[in-house]
Amino acid sequence: MTESDVYIKLREHLDSLPVGYPATKSGVELRILRRLFTEEEAEMACHLTPFAATAEQIAQKSGHTPADAEKLLEQMGRKGLIFTSRKGGVSTYRASWFTVGILEQQVTRLTKEFLEDVEQYIEEGFRDEIISASTPQLRVIPVQASFDSTMQIAPYDSVRELVKQQSKLAVAECICRKGAQLKGEGCGKPLETCLVFGAGAYYYLENGFAREISQEEALEILDKAEEAGLVLQPGNAQKTFNICCCCGDCCEILKNLRKFPKPSEMVATNYYAQVDPELCSSCETCLDRCQMDAITVPDTAVIDLDRCIGCGLCVTTCPSDAITLKQKEPSKMIVPPATGTDLYIKIGTERQQRQKPA
């Protein structure tokens, strides 16, 4: 098999996963794979699935000895190319999709050239994988301070409850803001804001992608994120695996959402902001806080509900308390899948249905 064939085979394999990796006319997606994987790693990655397997099980498919397979798989895990897990003294390995996965796991290995390729790939073929009208990988929840004390909030919509559910927590640098900074385009907002939980936290810590934190420090990080005007985007499951703290300047999801006329229809959110024009002083404080360009201030602030994603950032800094957070009506409330596994089964099923011939 030639070098070109190996990377084409890997591209096709990654495209078969729940979050795909489509081809482009320019072939930029193959250039990305060559930057990340050696030929041997690319061949091995084609034998991994979203389901955990031991080195011995994978060796039976790849033709390696179990010892050689384990050595190579461990190397790939340290590079953030696959996901490794330890339980009861047994190591298992599974495939990672490009994002959320391989891309974020390059947070300690970024180069300007790699980031330029990723940006090109999003423009040419990957945008539909990170922004979809179907089930998204991440959802938007309001910052805690924006909630009215009378609201009945589900635990999966409360960032504090999500943190309190966790026993293992880690924080990594935001790959989007770190990448923008590397390209000379940084926004100056906090870098160390990417929270990772559970098995993901163990993996990030083992491979030096993050540092361990307590629940108390996680809540402090979230308070600072709210102060900095960052949108909270946890994994779209009731038992979440991460919380991203995102800005509209650098975050690839928010940046690309802003390009659409109706971002509110493309995110999973249960809230929206509302203005009381009699209280609004037209101070325009809310304009800087909104990451979706959903607010205009002709005479008083006006919120475009086609653009509002319910993050609550405009609520917490309104000096006249003119903006409040509202829950959507019951029929429009979204209940996330129970677990990350349920989420990606749903995403994969929806993707298969979209690809079926009409």
C-alpha positions in Angstrom: 0.0 0.0 0.0 1.4 3.4 -1.0 1.6 6.3 1.4 -1.3 8.0 -0.4 -3.4 4.9 -0.1 -2.8 4.6 3.7 -4.1 8.1 4.3 -7.0 7.8 2.0 -7.9 4.6 3.8 -7.7 6.4 7.2 -9.8 9.3 5.8 -12.5 6.9 4.8 -12.3 5.1 8.1 -12.7 8.4 10.1 -15.6 9.3 7.8 -17.4 6.2 8.9 -17.4 7.2 12.5 -20.4 9.0 14.1 -18.8 12.4 13.5 -17.4 12.1 9.9 -14.3 13.3 8.1 -15.5 14.1 4.6 -13.2 14.5 1.5 -12.5 17.8 -0.2 -11.4 18.7 -3.7 -8.2 20.2 -2.4 -7.3 17.2 -0.3 -6.5 19.4 2.7 -8.0 16.7 5.0 -5.2 14.3 3.9 -2.6 16.9 4.5 -3.9 17.2 8.1 -3.7 13.4 8.6 -0.1 13.4 7.3 0.8 16.0 9.9 -0.7 13.9 12.7 -0.1 10.2 11.8 2.9 8.3 10.7 2.0 5.7 8.0 2.2 2.9 10.7 -0.1 4.9 13.0 -2.5 5.6 10.1 -2.7 1.9 9.3 -3.3 1.0 12.9 -6.0 3.6 13.4 -8.1 1.9 10.7 -8.5 -1.1 13.0 -10.0 0.9 15.9 -13.7 1.5 16.4 -15.7 3.7 18.8 -15.9 0.6 21.1 -13.1 -0.1 23.5 -10.8 -3.1 22.7 -7.6 -4.5 24.2 -4.3 -4.5 22.4 -4.6 -8.2 22.0 -8.0 -7.9 20.3 -6.7 -5.2 18.0 -3.5 -7.2 17.2 -5.7 -10.0 15.8 -7.1 -7.6 13.2 -3.9 -5.6 12.5 -1.4 -8.4 12.2 0.9 -7.1 14.9 2.0 -9.1 17.9 0.1 -8.0 21.1 3.3 -6.4 22.5 4.0 -4.4 19.3 0.3 -3.4 19.0 0.3 -2.2 22.6 3.5 -0.2 22.1 2.1 1.5 19.0 -1.3 2.2 20.5 0.3 3.7 23.6 2.3 6.0 21.4 -0.8 7.1 19.5 -2.6 7.8 22.8 0.2 10.1 23.9 -0.1 12.0 20.6 -3.9 12.4 21.1 -4.7 10.3 18.0 -6.9 7.7 19.8 -8.5 7.4 23.2 -7.0 5.2 25.9 -8.5 4.0 29.1 -7.4 2.0 32.1 -9.8 -0.1 34.3 -9.0 -2.9 36.7 -5.4 -3.0 35.4 -6.6 -3.5 31.8 -5.8 -1.0 29.0 -8.3 -0.5 26.2 -8.2 1.6 23.1 -10.8 3.1 20.8 -11.0 5.5 17.9 -11.3 9.2 18.2 -13.2 11.3 15.6 -11.6 14.5 14.4 -13.6 16.7 16.7 -14.5 16.7 19.6 -11.5 14.4 19.9 -8.3 14.4 17.8 -8.2 18.1 17.2 -8.7 19.1 20.9 -6.1 16.5 21.9 -3.5 18.4 19.9 -3.6 21.3 22.5 0.0 20.7 23.4 1.3 20.1 19.8 -0.2 23.0 17.9 1.6 24.6 14.9 0.6 27.5 12.8 0.6 25.4 9.7 -1.6 22.7 11.2 -4.1 25.4 12.4 -4.2 26.9 8.9 -5.0 23.5 7.4 -7.8 23.0 10.0 -9.3 26.4 9.1 -9.2 25.6 5.4 -10.8 22.2 6.0 -13.6 23.7 8.0 -14.3 26.1 5.1 -14.1 23.5 2.4 -15.8 20.5 3.9 -16.0 20.1 7.7 -18.4 22.8 8.7 -21.4 20.5 8.4 -19.9 18.1 10.8 -19.4 20.6 13.6 -22.6 22.6 12.9 -25.7 20.5 12.0 -29.4 21.0 12.2 -29.5 17.5 13.8 -28.2 16.7 17.2 -25.1 18.7 18.0 -22.1 17.4 20.1 -22.3 20.4 22.4 -25.2 22.4 23.7 -25.6 25.9 25.3 -26.5 26.4 28.9 -26.9 29.8 30.6 -24.3 31.2 33.0 -25.5 30.5 36.5 -26.1 34.1 37.6 -28.6 34.7 34.8 -31.2 32.3 36.2 -34.2 33.7 38.1 -34.5 32.2 41.5 -38.1 31.1 40.8 -37.1 29.0 37.8 -37.3 25.2 38.0 -33.9 24.2 36.4 -33.1 20.6 35.3 -29.7 19.4 36.7 -28.3 19.1 33.2 -29.0 22.8 32.6 -27.3 24.0 35.8 -23.5 24.3 35.4 -23.0 24.0 39.1 -24.9 20.7 39.2 -23.0 19.4 36.3 -19.7 20.1 38.2 -21.0 18.6 41.4 -21.7 15.3 39.7 -18.0 14.8 38.9 -15.4 12.9 40.9 -12.5 13.4 38.5 -12.0 16.8 37.0 -9.2 18.4 34.8 -8.8 21.7 33.0 -7.0 22.2 29.7 -6.2 25.2 27.7 -8.9 26.2 25.1 -7.5 25.0 21.8 -9.5 27.6 19.9 -8.1 30.6 21.8 -4.6 29.1 22.0 -4.7 28.5 18.3 -5.8 32.1 17.6 -3.1 33.4 19.9 -0.5 31.3 18.0 -1.7 32.9 14.7 -1.5 36.4 16.2 -5.3 36.7 16.5 -6.0 36.1 20.2 -8.8 37.8 22.0 -7.1 38.1 25.3 -9.8 36.0 27.2 -8.7 33.3 29.6 -7.0 30.2 28.1 -7.3 27.6 30.8 -11.0 27.1 30.6 -11.7 23.7 29.0 -13.1 21.4 31.7 -12.9 17.6 31.2 -14.5 15.0 33.4 -14.5 11.3 34.2 -12.6 9.0 31.8 -11.7 12.0 29.6 -10.1 13.7 32.6 -8.0 10.5 33.4 -6.9 10.4 29.7 -6.0 14.1 29.5 -4.1 13.9 32.8 -2.2 10.8 31.9 -1.0 12.3 28.6 -0.2 15.8 29.9 -3.0 17.6 28.1 -4.5 19.1 31.3 -4.0 19.5 35.0 -6.2 18.1 37.8 -8.5 20.4 39.6 -11.1 20.2 42.4 -14.8 20.9 42.1 -14.2 24.3 43.9 -11.6 25.3 41.4 -13.8 24.3 38.5 -16.5 26.6 39.8 -14.0 29.4 40.2 -13.0 28.9 36.5 -16.6 29.1 35.5 -17.1 32.3 37.5 -14.1 33.8 35.7 -15.5 32.6 32.3 -18.8 34.3 33.1 -17.0 37.5 34.0 -15.0 37.3 30.7 -18.2 36.8 28.7 -17.7 33.2 27.6 -20.5 31.0 26.4 -20.9 27.7 28.3 -21.1 24.7 26.0 -21.1 21.3 27.8 -21.2 18.0 26.0 -24.8 17.4 24.9 -25.6 14.7 27.4 -27.2 14.7 30.8 -24.0 13.0 32.2 -21.7 15.3 30.5 -18.0 14.6 29.7 -16.8 18.2 29.3 -17.7 21.9 29.5 -16.2 24.3 26.9 -16.1 28.0 27.7 -16.3 29.7 24.3 -16.0 33.2 22.7 -17.4 34.3 19.4 -13.9 35.6 18.3 -12.0 32.3 18.4 -14.4 29.3 19.0 -14.9 27.5 15.7 -18.4 26.5 16.6 -19.5 30.1 17.6 -17.6 31.7 14.7 -19.3 29.6 12.2 -22.7 29.8 13.8 -22.6 33.6 13.5 -22.4 33.2 9.7 -25.9 31.7 9.6 -29.1 33.8 9.7 -30.8 31.7 12.4 -28.2 30.3 14.9 -31.0 29.6 17.4 -32.2 26.8 15.2 -28.8 25.2 15.1 -28.0 24.9 18.8 -29.4 22.8 21.6 -30.7 25.4 24.1 -33.7 25.7 26.4 -33.6 29.5 27.0 -33.7 32.9 25.4 -33.3 36.5 26.5 -36.1 39.1 26.7 -35.9 42.9 27.1 -38.3 45.1 29.1 -38.1 48.3 27.0 -39.5 50.4 29.9 -36.4 49.5 32.0 -33.8 49.6 29.2 -31.5 52.7 29.4 -30.0 52.1 26.0 -26.5 51.8 27.5 -25.4 49.2 25.0 -23.5 47.1 27.6 -25.3 44.0 26.2 -23.8 44.5 22.7 -20.3 43.5 23.8 -21.6 40.5 25.8 -23.6 39.0 23.0 -21.5 36.4 21.0 -24.1 36.0 18.3 -24.8 39.6 17.2 -28.4 39.0 18.4 -28.8 42.5 20.0 -29.3 45.9 18.4 -30.1 49.1 20.2 -32.0 51.5 17.9 -33.9 53.2 20.8 -33.9 50.4 23.4 -32.2 47.0 23.2 -33.9 44.6 20.8 -33.2 40.8 20.8 -33.4 38.9 17.5 -34.7 35.5 18.7 -33.5 33.9 15.5 -30.0 34.6 16.7 -30.3 34.4 20.5 -28.8 31.1 21.8 -29.8 31.6 25.4 -26.4 31.9 27.0 -27.5 34.5 29.5 -24.4 36.7 29.2 -26.4 39.8 28.4 -28.6 39.3 31.5 -25.8 39.4 34.1 -24.3 42.8 33.2 -27.5 44.8 32.4 -27.2 47.7 34.8 -30.9 48.4 34.8 -32.1 44.7 35.0 -34.0 45.2 31.8 -32.9 41.8 30.3 -34.2 38.6 31.8 -33.7 34.9 30.9 -36.8 33.0 29.8 -37.4 29.3 29.5 -38.8 28.0 26.2 -42.3 26.6 26.3 -42.5 22.9 27.4 -43.0 21.6 23.9 -39.8 23.2 22.8 -37.6 22.1 25.7 -34.8 19.8 24.8 -33.8 16.8 27.0 -30.3 15.7 26.2 -29.4 12.1 25.7 -28.5 10.3 29.0 -24.8 9.6 28.3 -22.1 10.4 25.9 -22.5 6.9 24.4 -26.2 7.6 23.8 -25.3 11.0 22.2 -22.9 9.6 19.7 -25.2 6.7 18.8 -27.9 9.3 18.0 -25.4 11.5 16.0 -24.2 8.5 14.0 -27.7 7.3 13.3 -28.8 10.7 12.1 -25.7 11.0 9.9 -26.4 7.7 8.2 -30.0 8.7 7.5 -28.8 12.0 5.9 -26.5 10.1 3.6 -29.1 7.7 2.3 -30.0 8.2 -1.3 -33.3 10.1 -1.7 
